[in-house]
Amino acid sequence: MTPKPLSPTQRAIGQERPFASLEQEALIALWVASDHARRPFEALLAEHGELTLQQYNVLRILRGAGERGLPTLEIGERMIERTPGVTRLVDRLEAKRLVERRRSSEDRRQVVVRITRAGLDLLAPLDEAIDKLDGEVLAKLNRSELKQLIALLERVFS
């Protein structure tokens, strides 16, 4: 009997045995695809100010918040990749002078984080390169497939 050919997911992780379940194969395929999609973005950010994807995400969130800024807790809630270490992320960005913290004038217990001019200046040249990578990473999918992928992924997390 001829052995069943390996799936792309099996080949990607060097696994010759069948997966324990279809769900396991789907999750591993999702993780492999996610890693594949992240790497070009990580490389691009490393070239521009030694930013991690999480730090970049915080800067984008704060740029979107504008002058009012956001409390640290709200930044954490808006992040793509949730992390308990938002304060440490903000500490690192503040050390690079990309964000600043100030006590809220309405509630002195609350600290509001705002993006600085240096943070905005760092993001500006990245926008076009990030947009280009968005297209390159998913270039193998047509518009219909992209919509289908979005719908399927949204069903997983909603």
N, C-alpha and C positions, 0 to 999 in steps of 0.2 A: 504494500500500500504506500502510495506517495504521500509524504508529509504535507500538510497544509502550508502554503506559503506564509511567511511572516507578514504581519500587518505593518504599515508605516510606524505605528506606535511601538510595536515590539522592536523593530529595527532601531528606532530612535533611542531606546534605552538598553539595547543589546539583550533583550529577553527572548529566549527561544520557546519557553513553555507558554501554553495558553494562559490568559488572564483568568483569575478566579471567577469573575463575573463580567457581564457587559458593562455594569456600572463602574467597576474598577477600571476597565479599559477606557471608558469615556472620561473618567476623572483624570487618569494619567495622560490621556491625549490632550485634555484641557490644560493641564499643568505644563506639558511639553510645549504646546502651542503658545502658552503665556510666556514661558521662558524665551522661546524663539522670538516672540514679538518684543520683549523687553530689551534684549541685548543691544540692538542698534541705538535705542534711546539712551541706555546707560552709557554707551560709548560716546555718543554725542555730548551728553551732559558732562562726562568726565573731561572732555576737551574744553569746556566752558565753565571755568570756576570750580571745578571739582565738586559738582552737585550730584547728589543721589536723586533717584526718581522721587523718593518721598519728599526731599527738600524742594525739588522742582514743583511738586504737587502743592506744597504749602505756599510757595511763592505765587503760583497761579491762583490759588484760592484767595490770597490776600490782595492780589492785583484786582481780582473781580469784586472784592469787598470795597475797594476804593478808600477814600480818606477816613471813613468811619472805622476801618479795621474790624477785627473780630477777637472775641475772647478765645483763649487756647482751647477750651472744651469744644467750642463750635467748630474750630479748625479741624479738630480730631473727628468730629461727626461728618464733616464734608469730604474727608480724605478718601481716595480710591482704595488705598491699602490701609486699613485701620491698624493703628499701632498704639500701645499704651504709652509710648515714649514721645508724645507730641512736645512735651516741655523740653526734652533733650534736643529734639529737632529744632525747635525755636531757639534754644541756647546756641546751637551751632550756627544757625543763620544770623543770629544777633552778633556773634563773634566775628562773622564775615561782614558785618555792617549791612546786611541785606534786609533786615527787619529791625523794628524797634518796639519796645514795650512801654506802655504808660498806664498808669492807674486810670480807671474810668472816672469821669467827673460826676456821673450819676450814681455810681456805686463804687466807693473807694476799695471794696474788697475784690473787685474784678479788675484783672489786668487785660488790656486790649493790645493786640499785636497789629502793627501796620507795616506794610512794605515800604522800604526807603527808596530814594531816588536811585541808589546803587542797585537795589533789587530790580527796579523797573528797567534800568539800563542793561542789566544782565539778561533779563527775559526778552527784551525787544529783538535782538538779533537771532534769538533761538526760535522765534515764532515761525518764520518761514521754513527753517530747517526741520522743525518738528512736523509742520504740515506736510512737507515733502515725504518725511519718513512714514507718516500715517498712510499715505498712498502706496509707498513701496512695500511696506510690511504686509499689506493685504492685497497686493496687486494680483494675486492668483484668483481672487474672488471677483465675480461680476456684481453689478449693483443689486440684482435680485438675491444673489447668494449672501451679500452683506446684510440685507434686510432680514433674511431668514436667520442668519447667524445672530444678529442682534435680538430677534424675537426669542430664539431658543435660549440664549444666555440670560435674557431678562426673566424668563420663566424659572430659571435655576435660582435666582436671588430675590425674586419678588414674591 
